[in-house]
């Protein structure tokens, strides 16, 4: 099946994920969009691409949503955030299927709520002069932070799902459960036969164009190769992005991957005061190093992203939406962040 990289925008990459996470990500709003997910087993990276056509559609919807749908949405996301906090802090439940269903469903509900805060909804919203939209956008930033704290706990398999997956491992004797979908896990609990998964050991693709059915083998490898060559091969010494907070800083770059496991703790230990934080995106889990950063540069995001809001609060020079900073910049590179011009220069590798 032919998929032209030129028709898509690169969104982000997630590392140290599993198929439980991936299957939960396929909530109904997500499935409606022309999105491609590619899994690179070598780098343990799940990459997301959105068609340019659907990005425009979602951006137009963003204007309507932040004008008319915001009040209802904030009630719903507040409710799901509270439920999520309760599940994170709850004692272990005896009913295995019920416990996992609650967590799978809440994960999808909260992801669905969070979807409208993503940067690809903001192309028109952030440029709007409408008072209602501006007010709601500002309020959204605070609500988003609270929801992201809960989602970050769900993203890390160990915290929310592992106690129940370990119980199921003992009952079934299987070691592949993290690489089953949520539906396959529930089927297994019901006593149905579920094929042993080899998803961890190969490259694969999920996309609307495949009917959200997994594509692997030569066909999948070729698509991944085409997308990687198109988006990540060019080497540039200058990157451009959106100015989130003006300023200037020169320093050593430290590239922090979006890692959804405890390995993020080790990843952030390399960061020193005054370093330039280069990340795909930022969240509450990175606040301890953001406070030490001389500047922030991200692949994704707009003026209402976590990095943008926090950089203004802490008055740190910040450029967001460079698309490929984490691919072009390496750990230890000397970089110049001119957040008055929206330019990042790689001075020395």
C-alpha positions as CSV (number, residue, x, y, z in Angstrom):
1,X,0.0,0.0,0.0
2,X,1.5,3.3,-1.1
3,X,1.9,6.1,1.5
4,X,3.6,9.2,0.4
5,X,5.6,11.0,3.1
6,X,5.1,14.3,1.4
7,X,1.4,14.1,2.3
8,X,2.1,13.9,6.0
9,X,3.5,15.9,8.9
10,X,5.8,14.3,11.5
11,X,4.2,14.6,15.0
12,X,6.4,12.9,17.6
13,X,8.2,9.8,18.8
14,X,7.5,7.7,21.9
15,X,10.1,5.4,23.4
16,X,9.9,2.3,25.7
17,X,6.3,1.8,24.8
18,X,4.4,-1.6,24.5
19,X,1.4,-2.7,22.5
20,X,-1.0,-2.2,25.4
21,X,-0.1,1.5,25.3
22,X,-0.5,1.5,21.5
23,X,-3.9,-0.2,21.5
24,X,-5.2,2.2,24.1
25,X,-4.0,5.1,21.9
26,X,-6.4,4.0,19.2
27,X,-9.4,5.7,20.7
28,X,-12.3,6.7,18.4
29,X,-11.3,10.3,17.6
30,X,-7.8,9.1,16.8
31,X,-9.0,6.4,14.5
32,X,-11.0,9.0,12.4
33,X,-7.8,10.8,11.4
34,X,-5.4,9.8,8.6
35,X,-2.6,9.0,11.0
36,X,0.3,6.6,10.5
37,X,2.2,4.9,13.4
38,X,5.5,3.3,12.6
39,X,7.4,1.1,15.1
40,X,11.2,0.9,14.8
41,X,12.2,-2.1,16.9
42,X,15.9,-1.1,16.8
43,X,15.3,2.2,18.5
44,X,12.2,1.1,20.4
45,X,10.5,4.1,18.9
46,X,6.8,4.6,18.0
47,X,6.6,7.5,15.5
48,X,3.4,9.4,14.7
49,X,2.6,11.1,11.4
50,X,-0.6,13.0,10.5
51,X,-1.8,13.8,7.0
52,X,-1.6,17.5,6.1
53,X,-5.2,17.4,4.9
54,X,-6.4,16.1,8.3
55,X,-4.2,18.6,10.1
56,X,-6.1,21.4,8.4
57,X,-9.4,19.8,9.2
58,X,-8.5,19.4,12.9
59,X,-7.2,23.0,13.0
60,X,-10.5,24.3,11.7
61,X,-12.4,22.2,14.2
62,X,-10.2,23.7,16.9
63,X,-11.6,27.1,16.3
64,X,-15.2,25.8,16.7
65,X,-14.3,23.8,19.7
66,X,-12.6,26.5,21.7
67,X,-15.5,28.9,20.9
68,X,-18.4,26.6,21.6
69,X,-17.3,23.2,23.1
70,X,-14.9,24.2,25.7
71,X,-17.2,24.5,28.8
72,X,-18.5,21.0,28.4
73,X,-15.0,19.6,27.7
74,X,-13.5,21.0,30.9
75,X,-16.1,19.3,33.0
76,X,-15.5,16.0,31.3
77,X,-11.7,16.1,31.5
78,X,-11.8,17.2,35.1
79,X,-14.0,14.2,35.9
80,X,-11.7,11.8,34.1
81,X,-8.6,13.3,35.7
82,X,-10.2,12.7,39.2
83,X,-11.0,9.1,38.3
84,X,-7.5,8.6,37.0
85,X,-6.0,9.9,40.2
86,X,-8.2,7.5,42.1
87,X,-7.1,4.5,40.0
88,X,-3.4,5.4,40.4
89,X,-3.7,5.6,44.2
90,X,-6.2,2.8,44.7
91,X,-5.3,-0.5,46.3
92,X,-5.0,-3.6,44.2
93,X,-8.3,-5.0,43.1
94,X,-9.2,-8.6,43.2
95,X,-11.2,-8.9,40.0
96,X,-8.5,-8.9,37.3
97,X,-10.8,-8.3,34.3
98,X,-12.7,-5.4,36.0
99,X,-9.5,-3.8,37.2
100,X,-7.9,-3.8,33.7
101,X,-11.1,-2.7,31.9
102,X,-11.4,0.3,34.2
103,X,-7.8,1.3,33.5
104,X,-8.0,0.7,29.7
105,X,-11.3,2.7,29.5
106,X,-10.1,5.6,31.6
107,X,-6.8,5.7,29.6
108,X,-8.8,6.0,26.4
109,X,-11.3,8.5,27.8
110,X,-8.5,10.8,29.1
111,X,-6.6,10.5,25.8
112,X,-9.7,11.4,23.9
113,X,-10.1,14.5,26.2
114,X,-6.4,15.4,25.8
115,X,-6.5,15.1,22.0
116,X,-8.0,18.6,21.5
117,X,-5.1,20.2,23.4
118,X,-2.5,18.8,20.9
119,X,-0.5,21.3,18.9
120,X,-2.1,20.3,15.5
121,X,-5.4,21.6,16.8
122,X,-3.9,25.0,17.4
123,X,-2.7,26.3,14.0
124,X,-5.7,28.6,13.7
125,X,-6.7,28.8,17.4
126,X,-3.4,30.4,18.5
127,X,-3.8,33.1,15.9
128,X,-7.4,34.0,16.8
129,X,-8.2,37.4,18.3
130,X,-11.6,36.2,19.5
131,X,-11.9,37.0,23.2
132,X,-13.7,33.8,24.2
133,X,-11.2,31.6,22.4
134,X,-8.2,33.5,24.0
135,X,-9.7,33.1,27.4
136,X,-10.5,29.4,27.0
137,X,-7.0,28.8,25.5
138,X,-5.4,30.2,28.6
139,X,-7.6,28.2,30.9
140,X,-6.9,25.1,28.8
141,X,-3.2,25.3,29.6
142,X,-3.8,24.9,33.3
143,X,-6.3,22.0,32.8
144,X,-3.9,20.3,30.4
145,X,-1.1,20.2,33.0
146,X,-3.3,18.4,35.6
147,X,-4.5,15.9,33.0
148,X,-0.9,15.3,31.7
149,X,0.3,14.4,35.2
150,X,-2.3,11.6,35.3
151,X,-1.6,10.5,31.8
152,X,2.1,10.3,32.4
153,X,1.4,7.7,35.1
154,X,-0.7,5.7,32.7
155,X,2.0,6.0,30.0
156,X,4.5,4.3,32.3
157,X,3.3,0.7,32.2
158,X,4.9,-0.2,35.6
159,X,2.7,2.2,37.6
160,X,-0.9,1.4,36.5
161,X,-0.9,-1.8,34.5
162,X,2.0,-4.0,35.7
163,X,0.5,-5.3,39.0
164,X,-2.4,-6.8,37.0
165,X,-0.3,-8.0,34.0
166,X,2.0,-9.8,36.4
167,X,-0.9,-11.6,37.9
168,X,-2.1,-12.6,34.4
169,X,1.5,-13.8,33.6
170,X,1.4,-16.1,36.6
171,X,-2.0,-17.5,35.6
172,X,-1.1,-18.1,31.9
173,X,2.7,-18.6,32.0
174,X,3.0,-16.2,29.1
175,X,5.8,-13.6,28.8
176,X,4.4,-11.7,25.8
177,X,1.4,-9.9,27.5
178,X,2.8,-6.4,27.1
179,X,2.8,-6.9,23.4
180,X,-0.8,-7.9,23.2
181,X,-3.6,-5.4,22.6
182,X,-6.0,-4.5,25.4
183,X,-8.7,-6.5,23.7
184,X,-6.4,-9.6,23.3
185,X,-5.6,-9.4,27.0
186,X,-9.3,-9.3,28.0
187,X,-9.9,-12.2,25.6
188,X,-7.2,-14.1,27.4
189,X,-8.8,-13.5,30.7
190,X,-12.0,-14.9,29.3
191,X,-10.2,-18.1,28.4
192,X,-10.1,-17.5,24.6
193,X,-7.1,-18.5,22.5
194,X,-4.8,-15.6,21.7
195,X,-1.8,-16.0,19.4
196,X,1.7,-15.4,20.9
197,X,2.9,-11.9,19.9
198,X,6.1,-11.2,18.2
199,X,5.4,-7.4,17.8
200,X,8.4,-6.5,20.0
201,X,10.8,-8.2,17.6
202,X,9.8,-6.6,14.3
203,X,9.1,-3.3,12.6
204,X,5.4,-2.6,12.0
205,X,2.9,0.0,10.9
206,X,-0.6,0.9,12.0
207,X,-2.6,3.3,9.9
208,X,-6.1,4.4,9.0
209,X,-5.2,3.3,5.4
210,X,-4.7,-0.2,6.6
211,X,-7.9,-0.2,8.6
212,X,-5.8,-0.1,11.7
213,X,-4.6,-3.6,11.0
214,X,-0.9,-4.2,11.6
215,X,1.4,-4.2,8.6
216,X,4.9,-5.7,8.9
217,X,7.4,-7.6,6.7
218,X,8.9,-6.0,3.5
219,X,5.9,-3.8,2.9
220,X,6.1,-2.3,6.4
221,X,9.9,-2.0,6.3
222,X,9.7,-0.1,3.0
223,X,7.1,2.4,4.3
224,X,9.3,3.0,7.4
225,X,12.4,3.5,5.3
226,X,10.6,6.0,3.0
227,X,9.3,8.0,6.0
228,X,12.6,8.0,7.9
229,X,14.6,9.1,4.8
230,X,12.1,11.9,4.0
231,X,11.8,13.3,7.5
232,X,15.0,12.5,9.3
233,X,18.0,12.2,6.9
234,X,18.7,15.9,6.0
235,X,21.4,17.4,8.1
236,X,21.1,21.1,8.8
237,X,23.2,23.4,11.1
238,X,20.3,25.8,11.5
239,X,16.8,25.0,12.7
240,X,13.8,27.2,12.8
241,X,10.7,27.1,15.0
242,X,8.1,29.2,16.8
243,X,9.2,31.7,19.4
244,X,7.6,30.7,22.7
245,X,9.6,33.0,24.9
246,X,12.2,35.5,23.7
247,X,15.9,35.4,24.8
248,X,19.3,34.2,23.9
249,X,21.5,31.4,25.3
250,X,24.5,29.4,24.1
251,X,25.3,26.1,25.7
252,X,25.7,22.4,25.5
253,X,22.7,20.5,24.2
254,X,21.2,17.5,26.0
255,X,18.7,15.6,24.0
256,X,16.0,14.0,26.2
257,X,13.8,11.4,24.5
258,X,10.1,10.9,25.3
259,X,10.5,7.8,27.4
260,X,7.5,6.1,29.0
261,X,9.4,4.0,31.5
262,X,11.5,4.4,34.6
263,X,14.5,4.8,32.2
264,X,13.5,8.5,32.0
265,X,15.1,9.0,35.4
266,X,18.5,7.8,34.1
267,X,18.0,9.8,30.9
268,X,17.6,13.1,32.8
269,X,20.7,12.5,35.1
270,X,23.0,13.7,32.3
271,X,21.4,17.2,32.5
272,X,23.4,20.1,34.1
273,X,22.5,23.6,35.0
274,X,22.7,25.9,31.9
275,X,22.4,23.1,29.4
276,X,20.0,23.5,26.5
277,X,17.1,21.1,26.8
278,X,16.3,19.5,23.4
279,X,13.2,17.4,23.6
280,X,10.4,16.1,21.4
281,X,8.0,17.6,24.0
282,X,8.0,18.4,27.7
283,X,5.7,17.4,30.5
284,X,5.5,17.5,34.3
285,X,8.0,14.6,34.5
286,X,10.7,17.0,33.2
287,X,10.1,19.9,35.5
288,X,13.2,19.1,37.7
289,X,15.5,19.7,34.7
290,X,13.5,22.4,33.0
291,X,14.2,24.6,36.0
292,X,17.9,24.2,35.4
293,X,17.8,24.8,31.6
294,X,19.5,27.7,29.9
295,X,17.1,27.3,27.0
296,X,14.4,24.9,25.7
297,X,14.1,23.6,22.1
298,X,11.3,21.2,21.1
299,X,10.3,19.2,18.0
300,X,6.6,19.8,18.6
301,X,4.2,22.2,20.2
302,X,2.9,25.7,19.8
303,X,2.3,28.7,22.1
304,X,0.0,26.7,24.4
305,X,2.3,23.7,24.8
306,X,3.8,22.7,28.1
307,X,7.2,23.9,27.1
308,X,5.9,27.3,25.9
309,X,3.9,28.0,29.0
310,X,6.6,26.9,31.5
311,X,9.3,28.8,29.6
312,X,7.3,32.0,30.0
313,X,6.6,31.4,33.7
314,X,10.3,30.8,34.3
315,X,11.5,33.3,31.7
316,X,13.7,30.7,29.8
317,X,14.4,31.3,26.1
318,X,12.3,28.8,24.2
319,X,11.7,27.7,20.6
320,X,9.0,25.1,19.9
321,X,7.9,23.3,16.8
322,X,11.3,22.8,15.1
323,X,10.0,19.3,14.0
324,X,13.4,17.6,13.9
325,X,15.7,19.2,16.6
326,X,16.0,15.9,18.5
327,X,17.1,14.2,15.2
328,X,19.6,16.9,14.1
329,X,21.1,17.9,17.4
330,X,23.3,15.4,19.4
331,X,24.2,15.3,23.1
332,X,27.1,17.6,23.8
333,X,26.7,19.8,20.6
334,X,27.3,23.4,21.3
335,X,24.2,25.3,20.2
336,X,23.1,28.9,20.0
337,X,19.4,29.5,20.8
338,X,18.3,32.9,19.5
339,X,14.7,32.9,20.7
340,X,14.2,36.5,19.4
341,X,14.6,35.2,15.9
342,X,13.3,31.7,16.3
343,X,16.6,30.1,15.2
344,X,18.8,27.4,16.7
345,X,22.3,27.1,15.4
346,X,24.5,24.0,15.8
347,X,27.9,25.7,16.3
348,X,30.1,22.7,17.1
349,X,29.4,18.9,17.1
